[in-house]
């Protein structure tokens, strides 16, 4: 079965229509290595259950996972220790505060971080990865991600160094977590693994494949390999809908309606579950989507990428709602 040329043409047209929306954002200036990237870049890749890839725009550019890694680390940790273990240490509730805010701890004083997608929860989850050192924890996560994408991955050392030098808020959060007994390792170790996972380089094609696996509840329909349980995938998708797009998660759910996780590098991972009752033919059996547009809006999401996903979801009836 061949790729559908009409789908390819449509994606290329939507790339051109949405590139201009990059002016609604700017690159992440607070991380110097990200701030220097060309803000006009925009690329997308979609993959279906038969392994057909449809890629358009700037798809040859690798970028770092940043906060997309939070969803993947949550899944990796749940695979190793079990979902119950993880949910005993981090909740699944939205906060309504910025992803790097310390306010929820000061006001609500929860007995655990609200969810694994805010920085406090993500640092907690990262610190729990198996391994006696931050390096071993990183290697475990990297091996898990490589099993999903099917090839070696590596860290962007320049981005890691840039984040390490400017990670003052995250360092403050980590010290707060340590004082509140949420961290079982030292602050610097926790920061090392967290910044390392954020600095892993990825492509939109890789993100699309991971999105497909999540859409299929941990099963890769192309390789016929089951990577993680239905239950883990379902909780991950709920978190992606409710917390995956920072403080725009509700708006994104209403107007796009696809489980997604974004990062301040401009990447977006999206998982489109099968929707066989859809009135359109395109991707009725589900799909994975990877998007890259480094100009991010005020909430930290790719400005052009979000607008493009809104258009795609509407035109192809991909919303889960």
Number of C-alpha atoms within 10 A of each C-alpha: 5 6 13 12 9 10 15 16 14 13 21 17 13 18 21 13 13 18 21 13 19 23 14 13 21 22 26 22 11 12 20 17 19 23 16 11 17 13 22 18 20 30 26 29 25 30 25 23 22 14 16 15 20 22 24 23 20 18 18 12 14 17 23 25 27 22 30 26 27 27 21 20 26 25 26 25 22 22 16 14 13 14 17 10 12 20 16 10 18 22 16 18 14 18 18 13 13 15 20 15 17 18 12 16 18 10 8 9 11 12 14 19 26 20 22 29 32 23 23 27 27 23 28 27 29 30 27 23 24 18 13 9 16 24 14 14 23 24 17 19 23 21 14 19 21 15 12 20 17 12 10 10 14 14 18 18 14 13 22 21 17 17 21 17 10 13 16 11 13 22 17 14 22 25 18 18 21 17 10 14 12 23 20 12 16 13 20 13 16 26 22 20 24 28 24 28 28 23 26 23 19 20 21 27 25 25 29 29 30 27 30 32 28 31 27 24 23 23 21 22 15 15 11 8 12 15 19 19 17 16 13 20 21 16 16 23 25 14 23 25 22 22 28 33 29 26 20 17 24 16 11 22 22 14 17 25 22 26 28 29 29 31 25 25 29 33 34 30 30 30 29 29 25 18 17 12 9 16 10 13 12 17 22 20 18 20 30 28 29 30 32 30 31 32 31 27 20 13 16 25 28 33 26 32 30 26 19 24 24 20 16 17 17 14 11 15 20 26 20 16 10
